Amino acid sequence: MKTLLAVIIGALAFQTQAAITIDASRVIYSGKDKSASLKINNRSSKNYIVQTWLDTGPEPPSSGLPIVATPPLVKLRPEQSAQLRFIYSGTGLPADRESLFWVNIQEVPPAPEENNILQFAIRTRLKLFYRPQGIATSLPKAVENLQWQQSANTLSFTNNSPLHITVINAEAIDNKGKIYPLKNFMLLPYSHHAVNIASMQRLHKMKYINDYGAVVDIPIKK
């Protein structure tokens, strides 16, 4: 049985490399604008169909979302690009804080010319942040005002801003200088987040992802 399985796998050519590239790792949709855009590119030598939709997470919404992606379906020829647009209906989202959505971009490959080619429809997910017009603060300012404190075995973070803050590459350090990596997390607007660490450890360093997808250091207050 194992030999037969190995023969079958060896006879199949798996094609999983993404043909569609995306020009950004996240979308910031300012409420001052009528829409936000995202450029996609077909870097392959074949035609591809690209399907785009939004969701809010693992659970499907009970009704239509207030932001739609257009065009939901587009055909890209080799080396062709297209602009996806995201349009807010104007109602349904809070005006005092950011809202988070997930953009799903799925590429549908052409039918294979050979029967022994196994293809996959590759889907990419990235975050879309809708930032209402009335919000005056910026993400760097929100990070500057990020608060944290340690009590016994708990490291507590407080985000008093209307923006999402994604913390990555955080580390704790003990009295002997040993480093302990912490899990990445995202602070929702006006929220708290707790991390379990040993009492002899303290926060050593951490970073955040800015509006352009770059990783930026967060100064640790001594």
C-alpha positions as CSV (number, residue, x, y, z in Angstrom):
1,M,0.0,0.0,0.0
2,K,2.8,2.4,0.9
3,T,4.6,1.6,-2.4
4,L,1.5,2.2,-4.4
5,L,0.9,5.6,-2.6
6,A,4.5,6.6,-3.4
7,V,4.1,5.7,-7.1
8,I,0.9,7.8,-7.3
9,I,2.5,10.8,-5.6
10,G,5.5,10.5,-7.8
11,A,3.4,10.5,-10.9
12,L,1.6,13.7,-10.0
13,A,3.1,17.2,-10.5
14,F,1.9,19.5,-7.8
15,Q,1.6,23.2,-8.9
16,T,1.1,25.4,-5.9
17,Q,3.2,28.5,-6.7
18,A,1.1,31.6,-6.6
19,A,0.8,33.3,-10.0
20,I,-1.0,36.4,-8.7
21,T,1.1,38.9,-6.7
22,I,-0.3,41.7,-4.5
23,D,1.2,45.1,-4.1
24,A,0.5,45.5,-0.4
25,S,0.2,43.4,2.7
26,R,-2.8,45.3,4.1
27,V,-5.3,47.9,3.0
28,I,-6.0,51.1,5.0
29,Y,-9.3,52.5,4.0
30,S,-9.6,56.2,5.1
31,G,-13.1,57.4,5.7
32,K,-12.1,60.6,3.8
33,D,-12.0,58.6,0.6
34,K,-14.8,57.2,-1.4
35,S,-12.9,53.9,-1.9
36,A,-9.7,52.1,-1.3
37,S,-7.7,50.2,-3.9
38,L,-5.3,47.3,-4.2
39,K,-3.3,46.3,-7.2
40,I,-3.0,42.7,-8.3
41,N,-0.7,41.3,-11.0
42,N,-0.5,38.1,-13.0
43,R,3.1,37.2,-13.2
44,S,2.6,33.9,-15.0
45,S,2.4,33.0,-18.7
46,K,-1.2,31.8,-18.5
47,N,-4.6,33.4,-18.1
48,Y,-6.0,33.4,-14.5
49,I,-9.4,34.1,-13.0
50,V,-9.2,36.1,-9.7
51,Q,-12.0,36.0,-7.2
52,T,-12.2,38.6,-4.4
53,W,-14.5,38.9,-1.4
54,L,-14.5,40.2,2.2
55,D,-15.3,38.6,5.5
56,T,-14.9,39.4,9.2
57,G,-13.3,36.2,10.4
58,P,-14.1,32.5,10.7
59,E,-17.8,33.0,11.2
60,P,-19.8,34.2,8.1
61,P,-21.8,37.4,8.6
62,S,-25.5,37.0,9.0
63,S,-26.1,39.7,6.4
64,G,-24.3,41.6,3.7
65,L,-21.2,43.5,4.7
66,P,-21.1,47.3,4.4
67,I,-17.9,47.2,2.4
68,V,-17.8,45.4,-1.0
69,A,-15.0,44.4,-3.3
70,T,-15.2,45.2,-7.0
71,P,-14.8,43.6,-9.4
72,P,-15.6,40.3,-7.5
73,L,-14.3,38.4,-10.5
74,V,-11.7,39.4,-13.0
75,K,-9.7,37.6,-15.7
76,L,-6.0,38.5,-16.0
77,R,-4.0,37.8,-19.1
78,P,-0.2,37.0,-18.7
79,E,1.6,40.0,-17.2
80,Q,-1.6,41.9,-16.8
81,S,-2.5,43.9,-13.7
82,A,-5.8,45.1,-12.3
83,Q,-7.1,47.4,-9.5
84,L,-9.4,46.0,-6.9
85,R,-11.6,48.6,-5.2
86,F,-13.3,48.5,-1.8
87,I,-16.4,50.7,-1.4
88,Y,-18.2,51.5,1.9
89,S,-21.9,51.9,1.7
90,G,-21.8,54.7,4.2
91,T,-23.7,53.0,7.0
92,G,-23.2,50.1,9.4
93,L,-19.7,50.8,10.8
94,P,-18.9,52.7,14.1
95,A,-17.6,56.2,13.6
96,D,-15.4,56.3,16.7
97,R,-13.0,53.4,16.0
98,E,-11.5,51.3,13.2
99,S,-13.3,48.3,11.8
100,L,-11.4,45.2,10.6
101,F,-12.2,43.0,7.6
102,W,-10.3,40.2,5.8
103,V,-9.7,40.5,2.0
104,N,-9.7,37.1,0.3
105,I,-8.0,36.9,-3.1
106,Q,-8.3,33.5,-4.8
107,E,-6.7,32.7,-8.1
108,V,-8.3,30.1,-10.3
109,P,-5.8,28.5,-12.7
110,P,-6.6,27.4,-16.2
111,A,-7.5,23.8,-17.0
112,P,-4.3,21.7,-17.1
113,E,-3.2,20.4,-20.5
114,E,-1.9,17.1,-19.0
115,N,-4.1,14.7,-17.0
116,N,-1.4,14.1,-14.3
117,I,-1.2,17.7,-13.2
118,L,-2.8,18.3,-9.8
119,Q,-3.7,22.0,-9.4
120,F,-4.8,24.1,-6.4
121,A,-6.8,27.3,-6.2
122,I,-4.5,29.4,-4.0
123,R,-6.1,31.9,-1.7
124,T,-4.4,34.9,0.0
125,R,-5.9,36.7,2.9
126,L,-4.9,40.2,4.1
127,K,-6.4,42.7,6.5
128,L,-8.4,45.7,5.6
129,F,-8.8,48.5,8.2
130,Y,-11.6,51.0,7.7
131,R,-10.5,54.2,9.5
132,P,-13.4,56.6,10.0
133,Q,-12.9,60.2,9.0
134,G,-13.5,61.5,12.5
135,I,-10.4,59.7,13.9
136,A,-7.7,62.3,14.5
137,T,-4.9,60.1,15.9
138,S,-2.3,58.1,13.8
139,L,-1.0,54.6,14.4
140,P,2.4,55.8,15.5
141,K,0.7,58.0,18.1
142,A,-1.5,55.1,19.2
143,V,1.6,52.9,19.7
144,E,3.3,55.7,21.6
145,N,0.4,55.7,24.1
146,L,0.2,51.9,24.4
147,Q,0.4,51.0,28.1
148,W,1.6,47.8,29.7
149,Q,2.3,46.6,33.3
150,Q,3.3,43.4,35.0
151,S,1.6,41.9,38.0
152,A,2.9,38.5,39.2
153,N,2.8,36.2,36.2
154,T,0.7,38.4,34.0
155,L,1.8,41.1,31.5
156,S,-1.2,43.3,30.7
157,F,-1.4,45.6,27.6
158,T,-4.0,48.4,27.3
159,N,-4.9,50.1,24.0
160,N,-6.7,53.3,24.7
161,S,-6.8,54.3,21.0
162,P,-9.5,53.8,18.3
163,L,-7.0,51.9,16.2
164,H,-5.8,48.3,15.9
165,I,-2.3,47.6,17.1
166,T,-0.5,44.4,15.9
167,V,2.3,43.5,18.2
168,I,4.9,41.0,16.9
169,N,8.4,39.7,17.8
170,A,7.9,40.5,21.5
171,E,10.4,39.0,24.0
172,A,10.7,38.6,27.7
173,I,14.0,38.3,29.5
174,D,14.9,36.8,32.9
175,N,17.6,37.8,35.4
176,K,20.2,35.6,33.7
177,G,19.6,37.2,30.3
178,K,17.7,34.3,28.8
179,I,15.3,35.3,26.1
180,Y,11.7,34.0,25.9
181,P,9.7,34.7,22.7
182,L,6.1,35.8,23.2
183,K,3.2,35.1,20.8
184,N,2.2,37.8,18.4
185,F,-1.2,39.4,19.1
186,M,-3.4,42.2,18.0
187,L,-5.0,44.8,20.3
188,L,-8.5,45.8,19.2
189,P,-9.5,49.5,19.7
190,Y,-10.0,50.3,23.4
191,S,-9.1,46.8,24.5
192,H,-6.9,44.9,26.9
193,H,-4.7,41.8,26.3
194,A,-2.9,39.7,28.9
195,V,0.2,37.5,28.4
196,N,1.4,34.9,30.9
197,I,5.0,35.1,31.8
198,A,7.1,33.9,34.7
199,S,7.4,36.3,37.7
200,M,11.2,36.5,37.2
201,Q,10.8,37.7,33.6
202,R,10.2,41.1,32.3
203,L,9.4,42.6,28.9
204,H,12.6,43.0,26.9
205,K,11.5,44.2,23.4
206,M,8.6,44.2,21.0
207,K,7.6,45.6,17.6
208,Y,4.5,46.5,15.6
209,I,3.3,46.5,12.0
210,N,2.7,50.0,10.6
211,D,0.2,51.1,7.9
212,Y,2.6,50.1,5.2
213,G,3.3,46.6,6.5
214,A,6.7,47.5,7.8
215,V,8.0,46.2,11.2
216,V,8.8,49.0,13.6
217,D,10.4,48.9,17.1
218,I,8.3,49.9,20.1
219,P,10.5,51.6,22.7
220,I,10.4,49.8,26.1
221,K,9.8,52.2,28.9
222,K,12.3,51.5,31.7
